[in-house]
């Protein structure tokens, strides 16, 4: 696994993992962070690269960076998305359920 991370000059944090060559097969990023709380989003893994722990690795990197910068981190995930919840738990987060309204 090859990994890279940075802020892209935007002040945000991101991480990506490659499966060899130039292709990024997993990534995670900071989105909508504000004073006092970092926000993890954009976690993705190519279907052929799943099951290798790449999403957890890039998520853990971003979570750690956001906690150092903001003191805590948040994210949103559907309550029935067990694979994603497992990734986020391996990255060091724990869940707090809340309801959301559907408009429209």
N, C-alpha and C positions, 0 to 999 in steps of 0.2 A: 504494500500500500504506500502510495506517495501522497502526502498531505501538504496543503498550503493554507495559509490564513493571513488575514490582514484587515485593513479598514478601507481599502480602495480609495483612500483620500476623502471619504465621506464622514469619517468618525464612527461609522458603524463597524460591526465585527462580522466576519464571515469565515467559514472553513469549508474546504473541499477535499475530497479524497479521490485519487485516480486509481484506476485498475491497471495501469500500464499505458505507455504511450501518452498522448495528450488528452485523452478523454477523462472528464470528471464523471465519476459514477455515483457520488454521494455528496450532499452539501447541506449546510445549515447556515442561517443568517440571523442577524439582529434586525428587527423591524419595529418601528414605532416606539423605541425606548424613550423614556423620559426620566427626569430627575427622580431618583428613588426606586426605579424599577426598570430593569432591562426586559425586553420582550423577544423571545425566540420564535422564529417563523421560517418558512421556506425550507423545511426539512424534506429532503427527497433522496431516494436511492433508485438507481436504474434496476428494473426487475431482474435482470440477469446477475446483478451484484448483491442481491438481498441474501440475508442469512450469514453474512461475514462480520457483522458488528460495525460496519462502516457508519451507518446513521447514528448509532450510539456514540461512536468516537468523535464525529464532527459536532454532534449536539453537545457532548460533554465539554469540548473545547470552547464552544460559544457560550454555554451556560457558565463555565468558570470565568471567562472574560467578562461577561455581563455582571456576575455577582461581584467581582473585584471592582468594576466600574460603578455600579449602581446600588450595590448592597443586597439586592434580591433580583429574582427573575420570574417571569410569568410566561405562559403560553396558553393556547387554546387547542383543544382536541375533542372530537366527538367521543362521548362516553362509551360508544360501542366499538371503537377502533382499538381493539386489544393489542395488535402489533405495534401501533404507534405509542400507546401508553407504556408498553414494555420498554420501548426504546428510550422514552423520556425518563422512566424510572432508572434505567441503567445509566443514564446521563446525570443522575443525582437529584432529580426533581421528585416531588410527591404531589399527589392530586388533592384538589379541593373542588368538589362539585358545586356547580351553580346552574341556575336555569337561564335560558335565553329566550327572548320572545321572537316569534316568527311574524314578520310583517308582510302583508300582501296576499 
